[in-house]
Amino acid sequence: MDLDAVLDHLHKRGQRATYSAVGGVVGRPARSVMQGQPKTARNSWVVAKENGLPTGYTTADIDPRLSTSGKPLATPEELRQWLRAAR
């Protein structure tokens, strides 16, 4: 699954996932998985495991549903399982 598909699923269902979980699924290092991506509400669902928030985003860039969403998917395995169930 490519990055755009993962981002679409996370945004559509209001589910957070950590940089390392997304990186593991799309085959990129966690530090660079979102490199080159705009800071938009759609992309704000990829978050740091330390605080559950996207790095470098302003409040205006973050999807308002993020504050009431559940625990982020923290590992590639959790994210893969969730993506399979979400199809």
TAGIBEL-V888815 format. One record per pair of residues at least 4 apart in sequence whose C-alpha atoms are under 8 Angstrom apart, sorted by the first residue. I is the first residue (numbers start at 1). J is the second residue. D is the distance in whole Angstrom. If there is no record, write none. Layout:
# TAGIBEL-V888815
I & J & D
I & J & D
This chain:
# TAGIBEL-V888815
1 & 5 & 6
1 & 6 & 7
1 & 25 & 7
1 & 26 & 6
2 & 6 & 6
2 & 26 & 6
3 & 7 & 6
3 & 22 & 8
3 & 26 & 6
4 & 8 & 6
5 & 9 & 6
6 & 10 & 6
6 & 22 & 8
6 & 83 & 8
7 & 11 & 6
7 & 42 & 7
7 & 43 & 6
7 & 45 & 7
7 & 46 & 8
8 & 12 & 6
8 & 42 & 7
9 & 13 & 6
9 & 83 & 8
9 & 86 & 8
10 & 14 & 6
10 & 15 & 5
10 & 16 & 6
10 & 17 & 8
10 & 45 & 6
11 & 15 & 7
11 & 41 & 8
11 & 42 & 5
11 & 43 & 7
11 & 45 & 6
14 & 45 & 7
14 & 65 & 7
14 & 66 & 7
14 & 69 & 7
15 & 45 & 7
15 & 66 & 8
15 & 69 & 7
15 & 70 & 7
15 & 72 & 7
15 & 73 & 8
16 & 45 & 5
16 & 46 & 6
16 & 47 & 7
16 & 52 & 8
16 & 66 & 7
16 & 69 & 7
16 & 70 & 7
16 & 71 & 7
16 & 72 & 4
16 & 73 & 6
17 & 21 & 6
17 & 22 & 7
17 & 45 & 6
17 & 46 & 5
17 & 47 & 6
17 & 72 & 5
17 & 73 & 4
17 & 74 & 6
17 & 79 & 7
18 & 22 & 6
18 & 46 & 5
18 & 47 & 5
18 & 48 & 5
18 & 49 & 6
18 & 52 & 8
18 & 72 & 6
18 & 73 & 6
18 & 74 & 5
18 & 75 & 7
19 & 23 & 6
19 & 30 & 5
19 & 31 & 7
19 & 33 & 7
19 & 34 & 8
19 & 46 & 6
19 & 47 & 6
19 & 48 & 6
19 & 49 & 8
20 & 24 & 6
20 & 29 & 7
20 & 30 & 4
20 & 31 & 8
20 & 74 & 7
20 & 75 & 7
20 & 76 & 7
21 & 25 & 6
21 & 30 & 8
21 & 73 & 7
21 & 74 & 6
21 & 75 & 4
21 & 76 & 4
21 & 77 & 8
21 & 78 & 8
21 & 79 & 6
22 & 26 & 6
22 & 30 & 7
22 & 33 & 7
22 & 46 & 7
22 & 76 & 6
22 & 79 & 7
23 & 27 & 6
23 & 28 & 5
23 & 29 & 5
23 & 30 & 5
23 & 33 & 5
23 & 76 & 8
24 & 28 & 6
24 & 29 & 7
24 & 30 & 7
24 & 75 & 8
24 & 76 & 5
25 & 76 & 6
25 & 79 & 7
25 & 80 & 7
28 & 32 & 7
28 & 33 & 6
29 & 33 & 6
37 & 43 & 8
38 & 43 & 7
39 & 43 & 6
39 & 44 & 7
39 & 57 & 6
39 & 61 & 6
40 & 44 & 6
40 & 61 & 5
40 & 62 & 7
40 & 63 & 8
41 & 45 & 8
41 & 61 & 5
41 & 62 & 5
41 & 63 & 4
42 & 63 & 7
44 & 53 & 8
44 & 54 & 6
44 & 57 & 8
44 & 61 & 7
44 & 62 & 5
44 & 63 & 6
44 & 66 & 8
45 & 54 & 7
45 & 63 & 8
45 & 66 & 7
46 & 53 & 8
46 & 54 & 6
47 & 51 & 8
47 & 52 & 5
47 & 53 & 5
47 & 54 & 4
47 & 55 & 7
47 & 72 & 8
48 & 52 & 5
48 & 53 & 6
48 & 54 & 6
48 & 55 & 7
49 & 53 & 8
49 & 72 & 8
49 & 74 & 7
52 & 71 & 8
52 & 72 & 7
54 & 62 & 8
57 & 61 & 6
57 & 62 & 7
58 & 62 & 7
62 & 66 & 7
65 & 69 & 6
73 & 78 & 6
73 & 79 & 6
74 & 78 & 7
74 & 79 & 7
75 & 79 & 6
76 & 80 & 6
77 & 81 & 6
78 & 82 & 6
79 & 83 & 6
80 & 84 & 6
81 & 85 & 6
82 & 86 & 6
83 & 87 & 6
